[in-house]
Amino acid sequence: MNQPATQDSVQEEWLKVLGKGMITIPKRWRDALGFSDGNVVKARKVGNQVVLEAKSDEPAPYRLYSDEEINDFLRQDRLLAVSKRKPHKTRKASRYAQNLR
């Protein structure tokens, strides 16, 4: 994977930067590098260059969550927010509080 670049192996393309900094890697490059939909790649900034590397056999230093897991996290977060709200005072509760004074 980390082979030194030779003059024959260097390929250049002008790529357009889209919204949120996205670019499209040319298909023939993706095929040659083994990149497929959903793969994780390693990006490194070296001077004024960006270097992308195919994922090695080592696990990524973070975890990718499924939509179902994210929705479950959001559901739990909403429940936590609801449980932290101050309870509404009812008439009984406020009368009881007045009697304690």
Secondary structure, 3 states (H helix, E strand, C coil): CCCCCCCCCCCCCCCCCCHHHCCCCCHHHHHHHCCCCCCCEEEEEECCEEEEEECCCCCCCCCCCCHHHHHHHHHHHHHHHHHHCCCCCCHHHHHHHHHHC
